[in-house]
Amino acid sequence: MDVTSFGIDHDLLQRGIYVSRKDEVGTGVLTTFDVRMKEPNREMVMDTSVMHTIEHLMATFFRNHPTWAEQTIYIGPMGCRTGMYVIFKGDLAPADVWEITKESFAYMASFTGEIPAAKAVMCGNYLDHNLEITKIECKKFLDEVMSQMTEANTVYPVQQG
């Protein structure tokens, strides 16, 4: 099947960081990560306002990071609202991004102040944000998932048959 996510066994998929795909571009590689914050079909999905706030905060974190800014290509929500896609330059594995992703979730879980770019002139849906619930979701992911890295949190379960 050509769409990687359609071949994953979502009944077994846990929260974690997975390599969704790797694409050769010129002489380099882009790695798309699946940052899965909710167990599909077993946990309530995140509200769009939370996904939107995570997108703004995570993008701000990575695009302003002294090392990762140059490697960050894209950050955006999954349509199913169970996590985020993050694309970095480089042929990377979950272990390569685990600590920096952990730092991003710590940043989001403790963020105070005005949500970056949450203004009409800067955002197409600037009223659809929820910082307080975003902080709760990010702290939960940080405490329950990012505190440990196991194969179950980094290797996709593939559908059998």
C-alpha positions in Angstrom: 0.0 0.0 0.0 1.4 3.4 -0.9 0.1 5.3 2.1 2.3 4.2 5.1 -0.3 5.1 7.7 -3.0 3.0 6.1 -0.7 -0.1 6.7 -0.2 0.5 10.3 -2.2 -1.6 12.8 -4.0 1.3 14.5 -5.6 -1.2 17.0 -2.1 -1.8 18.4 -0.5 1.6 17.8 0.6 3.3 21.0 1.6 6.9 21.8 5.1 7.7 20.8 7.4 8.9 18.0 7.5 7.0 14.8 9.2 7.4 11.4 6.2 7.8 9.0 8.3 8.0 5.9 11.6 9.0 4.4 11.9 10.9 1.1 15.0 11.5 -1.0 15.1 15.1 -2.2 18.1 16.0 -4.3 21.1 14.6 -2.4 19.4 14.6 0.9 16.7 12.9 2.9 13.6 14.3 4.6 12.2 12.3 7.5 8.6 12.6 8.5 7.8 11.8 12.1 4.5 10.7 13.5 4.3 12.3 17.0 1.4 10.2 18.2 -0.1 11.8 21.3 -3.3 9.7 21.5 -4.0 6.0 21.0 -6.1 5.8 17.9 -9.7 4.7 18.4 -9.1 4.1 22.1 -8.7 7.6 23.5 -10.6 10.8 22.8 -9.0 12.8 20.0 -7.7 16.3 20.7 -9.9 19.3 20.0 -9.0 21.4 16.9 -8.2 24.3 19.2 -5.6 22.2 21.0 -4.1 20.8 17.8 -3.9 24.4 16.5 -2.2 25.7 19.6 0.3 22.8 19.5 1.1 23.6 15.9 1.8 27.3 16.8 3.9 26.5 19.9 5.8 23.5 18.4 6.6 25.5 15.2 7.8 28.4 17.3 10.0 26.1 19.4 11.6 24.3 16.5 12.0 27.3 14.1 13.7 29.3 16.9 15.9 26.5 18.1 19.7 27.2 17.5 20.3 23.7 16.1 17.0 22.4 14.8 15.7 25.6 13.1 17.7 24.7 9.9 16.5 21.1 10.0 12.8 21.9 10.5 10.7 21.6 7.3 7.1 21.3 8.5 5.0 20.9 11.6 1.3 20.2 11.3 -1.7 18.3 12.8 -2.9 14.9 11.7 -6.3 14.8 10.2 -7.4 12.2 12.8 -6.4 14.6 15.6 -4.3 12.0 17.4 -1.0 13.7 16.9 1.3 15.8 14.8 3.5 15.3 11.8 7.0 16.8 12.0 9.4 16.8 9.0 13.1 17.3 9.4 16.1 17.3 7.0 18.2 14.3 7.5 18.0 10.5 7.5 16.8 10.3 11.1 15.4 7.8 13.6 13.2 8.3 16.6 16.2 8.2 18.9 17.7 11.1 17.0 14.8 13.4 17.8 13.5 12.0 21.1 15.3 14.5 23.4 14.6 17.6 21.3 10.9 16.5 21.0 10.9 16.0 24.7 12.2 19.6 25.1 9.5 20.9 22.8 6.8 19.2 24.9 8.3 20.7 28.1 8.3 24.1 26.5 4.6 23.7 25.5 3.6 22.3 28.9 5.0 25.3 30.7 4.3 28.0 28.1 2.9 31.2 29.5 1.9 34.4 27.7 0.3 35.1 24.4 0.2 32.2 21.9 2.6 33.1 19.1 1.0 34.4 15.9 -2.5 34.1 17.3 -3.7 37.3 15.6 -6.0 37.8 12.7 -3.2 39.3 10.5 -1.0 36.2 11.2 -3.4 33.3 11.3 -6.3 32.1 9.3 -8.3 30.9 12.4 -6.7 33.0 15.2 -9.7 32.5 17.6 -9.4 28.6 17.6 -6.8 28.1 20.3 -6.8 26.7 23.8 -3.6 27.2 25.8 -4.7 25.7 29.1 -5.9 22.3 27.6 -2.8 22.3 25.3 -0.6 22.5 28.4 -2.5 19.6 30.0 -2.2 17.4 26.9 1.5 18.2 26.5 2.3 17.5 30.1 0.5 14.2 29.9 2.4 13.2 26.8 5.7 14.4 28.4 5.1 12.5 31.7 3.6 9.3 30.3 5.4 8.8 27.0 8.4 11.0 26.6 9.9 9.9 30.0 10.7 6.6 28.4 11.6 5.3 24.9 10.7 1.7 24.1 10.3 -0.2 20.8 6.5 -0.1 21.3 6.7 3.8 21.2 9.0 4.0 18.2 8.3 1.1 15.8 5.0 1.0 13.9 2.9 -2.2 14.4 2.2 -3.4 10.9 -1.1 -4.9 9.9 -0.9 -8.7 9.4 -2.3 -10.4 6.4 
